[in-house]
């Protein structure tokens, strides 16, 4: 899924919502990924886990967490250095 996010000079992100407000992301919410060989900003592993806290997990959350857990440790270490 693609969500347009505007980035500040400090690395924070801001995503508009449908009611005229916005959702703010901390700078560590982002990492880099590839789509068709092109580097894009994406949600970090850390942020994806944040989104899956504070409620009972649905099947799709469990599915996503299994895939996050399967990421190679080199991917996670690289993200922590950013």
VOVEX-808190 format. One record per residue: x, y, z of N, C-alpha, C in turn. Coordinates in steps of 0.05 Angstrom, whole numbers, always signed. Layout:
REM residues N
R;X;Y;Z;X;Y;Z;X;Y;Z
...
This chain:
REM residues 82
R;+17;-23;+0;+0;+0;+0;+18;+25;+0
R;+11;+45;-15;+26;+69;-17;+11;+92;-3
R;+25;+106;+14;+13;+129;+28;+32;+153;+24
R;+22;+175;+13;+39;+198;+10;+46;+211;+37
R;+72;+215;+41;+82;+227;+66;+101;+249;+58
R;+97;+272;+72;+116;+295;+69;+136;+293;+91
R;+162;+297;+84;+183;+294;+103;+194;+321;+111
R;+199;+325;+137;+212;+349;+147;+242;+347;+146
R;+255;+369;+150;+285;+369;+150;+296;+352;+172
R;+281;+347;+193;+291;+331;+215;+285;+301;+212
R;+273;+293;+189;+267;+265;+183;+240;+256;+192
R;+225;+273;+206;+198;+266;+213;+180;+266;+189
R;+158;+251;+190;+139;+250;+168;+111;+259;+176
R;+96;+267;+156;+69;+277;+160;+52;+267;+138
R;+31;+252;+146;+12;+240;+126;-15;+251;+131
R;-27;+263;+111;-54;+275;+113;-74;+253;+117
R;-95;+259;+133;-117;+240;+136;-142;+251;+121
R;-163;+236;+119;-186;+243;+103;-203;+265;+116
R;-199;+271;+142;-214;+291;+156;-200;+318;+158
R;-179;+322;+142;-165;+347;+142;-142;+349;+163
R;-139;+329;+179;-117;+328;+198;-93;+314;+186
R;-76;+304;+204;-53;+289;+195;-43;+269;+216
R;-28;+251;+207;-14;+232;+225;+15;+238;+224
R;+27;+242;+248;+56;+248;+249;+72;+223;+255
R;+94;+220;+241;+113;+198;+245;+139;+208;+257
R;+151;+194;+276;+177;+202;+286;+198;+195;+264
R;+221;+207;+266;+242;+203;+245;+250;+174;+243
R;+249;+158;+265;+258;+130;+263;+236;+112;+252
R;+214;+124;+243;+192;+107;+231;+198;+99;+203
R;+220;+109;+191;+225;+103;+163;+251;+89;+158
R;+251;+75;+137;+275;+61;+127;+274;+63;+97
R;+291;+47;+84;+291;+47;+54;+284;+19;+45
R;+270;+17;+22;+264;-8;+10;+267;-6;-20
R;+261;-27;-34;+262;-27;-63;+235;-35;-75
R;+227;-20;-95;+204;-27;-112;+214;-27;-140
R;+213;-50;-153;+222;-52;-181;+250;-40;-185
R;+268;-45;-165;+295;-36;-167;+299;-7;-159
R;+278;+7;-152;+280;+35;-145;+279;+38;-115
R;+298;+53;-103;+298;+58;-74;+275;+77;-67
R;+260;+69;-46;+237;+85;-36;+239;+86;-6
R;+227;+107;+5;+224;+108;+34;+201;+89;+41
R;+203;+75;+63;+182;+58;+72;+182;+57;+103
R;+162;+45;+114;+161;+43;+143;+182;+24;+153
R;+195;+32;+174;+216;+14;+186;+203;-10;+200
R;+219;-29;+204;+210;-53;+219;+200;-45;+246
R;+214;-26;+259;+207;-16;+285;+179;-4;+284
R;+173;+13;+264;+147;+26;+263;+125;+6;+257
R;+131;-13;+240;+110;-33;+234;+103;-49;+259
R;+122;-54;+276;+116;-67;+302;+101;-48;+320
R;+107;-22;+320;+92;-3;+337;+62;-3;+330
R;+57;-5;+304;+29;-5;+295;+14;-30;+304
R;+28;-50;+312;+16;-75;+320;+17;-80;+350
R;+15;-58;+365;+15;-60;+394;-10;-48;+405
R;-18;-57;+429;-40;-45;+443;-68;-56;+436
R;-69;-78;+421;-94;-90;+415;-90;-120;+410
R;-110;-136;+412;-107;-164;+405;-102;-168;+375
R;-82;-184;+369;-75;-187;+341;-96;-202;+325
R;-101;-191;+302;-119;-204;+282;-101;-223;+266
R;-114;-241;+250;-97;-259;+233;-77;-244;+216
R;-85;-221;+204;-67;-207;+187;-44;-195;+202
R;-48;-188;+227;-26;-177;+244;-6;-200;+250
R;-16;-223;+257;+1;-246;+262;+17;-253;+237
R;+4;-252;+214;+17;-257;+189;+40;-238;+184
R;+35;-212;+188;+55;-191;+184;+78;-195;+204
R;+72;-201;+229;+94;-204;+249;+111;-228;+243
R;+100;-249;+232;+116;-273;+224;+136;-264;+203
R;+127;-248;+184;+145;-239;+163;+166;-219;+174
R;+159;-202;+192;+178;-184;+205;+199;-200;+220
R;+190;-221;+234;+208;-238;+250;+228;-253;+231
R;+220;-258;+207;+236;-273;+188;+257;-256;+173
R;+256;-229;+177;+276;-212;+164;+304;-220;+172
R;+322;-220;+153;+350;-226;+160;+361;-205;+181
R;+377;-214;+199;+387;-196;+219;+404;-174;+207
R;+416;-178;+184;+431;-157;+171;+413;-134;+163
R;+388;-140;+155;+369;-120;+148;+362;-103;+172
R;+358;-116;+194;+350;-101;+219;+373;-85;+229
R;+397;-96;+228;+421;-81;+237;+425;-56;+220
R;+422;-58;+194;+425;-35;+176;+405;-14;+183
R;+380;-22;+189;+359;-3;+196;+366;+11;+222
R;+377;-2;+241;+384;+10;+266;+406;+31;+263
R;+423;+29;+243;+444;+48;+239;+434;+73;+226
R;+411;+73;+214;+400;+96;+199;+390;+117;+218
